[in-house]
Each structure stands twice: as structure tokens, then as C-alpha cells.
Amino acid sequence: MKKLLFSFLILFCFSVNQGFSQNFVELIDGQDVEVDGMLVSYNAVLKESKKESDLYRITTTITNKAGDFMRIFDVSPELFIEKPENALAYFQFTNANGKALSATNAYFYPTPMYVKVSYKCKKCGPLQKDEDPYEYFTKSAIVGTQFVSGSTLSKVSNVRVSEGEIPKVRVMVY
């Protein structure tokens, strides 16, 4: 009986976890939608039609309506690499065909936070006797990322869909 109850408890935990996991939200052209404190939207404008496909210019936008978003790194990288793990939001153009170098998705990344770090350098040349070696040489280090409350990010993408279709866009905010 205890094993059966334990099995049901484990099954219940997995099903509840799936209900609270991050999901895509369908967007409608020109309408703002709030997702996890972020206001997201897109606008699509038809640029041209040729070769059985329509080319749209899509402007995707995300605005922080909640508190400041900050992510602090364990290790300070030399430079911030825009990879999906560091993304703030992921826009997917579901019916885009990707022909002629057109986009099928867009990632939004927060701004890196830099801190000036002082260091001592023995190979950098002589200093004056009264100068502090730790104050003289500095370099910037990335300590994390931030997306301040009230700030907005926008990205313009060229998206190609089949002729006569309207672009379908969905978003996932991390």
C-alpha cells in the first residue's frame, strides 16, 4: 500500500511540474501580451511577394514590466556569448520556411554587467614609486546580465512564408 501511495505521489509531482513548466504563448499581430512580467508583441508588414512566397518584415519587442532582471555568473567570462542558454526570450516564427536567408526565430539577450577590476602587472613597465600597482592597471570583467525594469528590446527580422499566409508567431520567456 505504501509503495502504491508513493508511486502516485511521484506521478502527481511530475504532472504538476509539467503544468508549471515554461510554455509557448501564441501572439497576435499588433497586440501586447504580458508573460511572466514581460510585455511581448510583434508587428508584421508585407515587403514583397515572389517565387510563391511572401516576405514580411517583423518587428518583435519585449518590455520589462516587472522588477529588475539580474543573473549573476559563477565565473566571469572574457566576453558575453549570445547563445540560447543566456537568452531572455525566444520568438519562433512557426510557419516560416527559411528560404533565401530569412529568419525562422529570434532570441533576445539581456545586457551584460561589467565591473572594472584592478590588478598588478609585473611585465607592464615601471611605475612611479608613489603609485599603487593595484590601482594603475584595470580591466573590465563581466559579472552577469541585467534587464532593467521599464527597458525595451526590439529586433527586426525578415521572415518568408508561403504565398497568401500570414506569419504565425509564438514566444517563450525564460
C-alpha positions in Angstrom: 0.0 0.0 0.0 2.9 2.4 0.8 4.6 1.6 -2.5 1.3 2.4 -4.4 0.8 5.6 -2.5 4.5 6.6 -3.1 4.1 5.8 -6.8 1.0 8.0 -7.1 2.8 10.8 -5.3 5.7 10.7 -7.7 3.4 10.6 -10.7 1.4 13.6 -9.3 4.7 15.6 -8.8 5.7 15.0 -12.5 2.3 16.0 -13.8 2.2 19.2 -11.7 5.7 20.1 -12.8 4.7 19.8 -16.4 1.8 22.2 -15.8 4.1 24.9 -14.4 6.9 24.5 -16.9 7.6 27.2 -19.5 5.3 27.1 -22.5 4.9 29.0 -25.7 2.4 31.8 -25.9 0.7 32.5 -29.3 0.9 36.2 -30.3 -1.5 38.2 -32.5 -0.1 40.9 -34.8 -0.1 44.3 -33.1 -1.4 43.1 -29.7 0.7 43.2 -26.5 0.7 40.2 -24.2 2.1 40.0 -20.7 4.1 36.9 -20.0 5.9 36.5 -16.6 6.1 40.3 -16.1 7.4 40.8 -19.7 5.2 42.7 -22.2 5.8 41.0 -25.6 4.4 41.8 -29.1 5.2 41.8 -32.8 4.2 43.8 -35.9 4.3 42.3 -39.4 4.5 44.3 -42.6 4.4 42.7 -46.1 7.5 43.7 -48.1 7.2 41.7 -51.3 5.8 38.6 -52.9 7.8 36.5 -55.3 8.6 32.9 -56.1 5.4 31.5 -54.4 6.3 33.1 -51.0 5.6 36.4 -49.2 8.4 38.3 -47.4 7.4 40.0 -44.2 9.3 42.5 -42.1 8.6 41.5 -38.5 9.5 43.7 -35.5 9.5 41.8 -32.3 9.5 43.7 -29.0 9.9 42.8 -25.3 9.5 45.2 -22.4 10.2 44.5 -18.7 7.2 45.5 -16.7 8.3 43.6 -13.5 11.3 44.3 -11.3 14.9 44.4 -12.5 16.0 41.1 -14.0 19.6 40.1 -13.0 21.6 36.9 -13.5 25.0 36.7 -11.8 27.6 34.4 -13.2 29.7 32.0 -11.1 32.7 32.6 -13.3 33.5 35.8 -15.1 33.8 35.2 -18.9 36.1 37.4 -21.0 33.2 38.2 -23.4 29.5 37.6 -23.4 28.4 35.0 -26.0 24.9 35.2 -27.2 23.8 31.6 -27.0 20.3 30.2 -26.2 21.3 29.4 -22.6 21.8 33.1 -22.0 18.6 34.2 -23.7 15.8 36.2 -22.1 13.1 35.3 -24.6 12.7 33.1 -27.7 10.4 34.2 -30.5 9.5 31.4 -33.0 8.0 32.1 -36.5 6.1 28.8 -36.8 5.2 28.9 -40.5 8.4 30.5 -41.7 10.1 28.5 -44.5 13.6 29.9 -44.0 14.2 30.4 -47.7 16.6 33.0 -49.1 18.3 33.5 -45.7 15.1 34.6 -44.0 14.6 34.1 -40.2 12.7 31.3 -38.5 13.3 32.5 -34.9 14.7 35.4 -32.8 16.4 35.4 -29.4 16.5 38.3 -27.0 19.5 38.7 -24.7 19.9 40.9 -21.6 22.7 43.4 -21.3 26.0 42.3 -19.8 27.1 43.9 -16.5 30.7 45.0 -16.4 32.9 45.7 -13.4 36.4 47.3 -13.5 38.9 45.1 -11.8 42.3 46.3 -10.7 45.3 44.1 -11.0 49.1 44.1 -10.6 51.2 43.7 -13.7 54.9 43.0 -13.3 55.5 42.9 -17.1 53.7 46.1 -17.9 56.6 48.5 -17.3 58.0 50.6 -14.5 55.7 52.6 -12.2 56.5 55.7 -10.1 57.4 54.9 -6.6 54.3 56.6 -5.1 51.8 54.8 -7.5 49.8 51.9 -6.2 50.3 48.9 -8.6 46.8 47.6 -7.9 45.2 51.0 -8.9 47.1 51.6 -12.0 46.1 48.6 -14.2 42.4 47.8 -14.7 40.4 45.6 -17.0 36.7 45.0 -17.4 35.1 41.8 -16.3 31.6 40.5 -17.0 29.9 39.5 -13.7 26.3 38.9 -15.0 23.5 40.1 -17.1 20.6 42.6 -16.5 17.3 43.7 -18.0 16.2 46.8 -16.0 12.6 47.4 -15.2 10.9 49.6 -17.9 13.6 48.9 -20.6 12.6 47.6 -24.0 14.4 45.5 -26.6 13.4 45.3 -30.3 14.6 43.2 -33.2 13.7 43.4 -36.9 13.6 40.1 -38.8 12.8 39.3 -42.5 10.5 36.3 -42.5 9.4 34.4 -45.6 6.1 32.4 -45.5 4.1 30.6 -48.2 2.2 32.9 -50.5 -1.1 34.1 -49.0 -0.2 33.1 -45.4 0.1 35.5 -42.5 3.1 34.9 -40.2 2.4 33.0 -37.0 4.5 34.0 -34.1 4.8 32.4 -30.6 7.1 33.4 -27.7 8.7 31.7 -24.7 10.0 33.9 -21.9 12.7 32.2 -19.8 
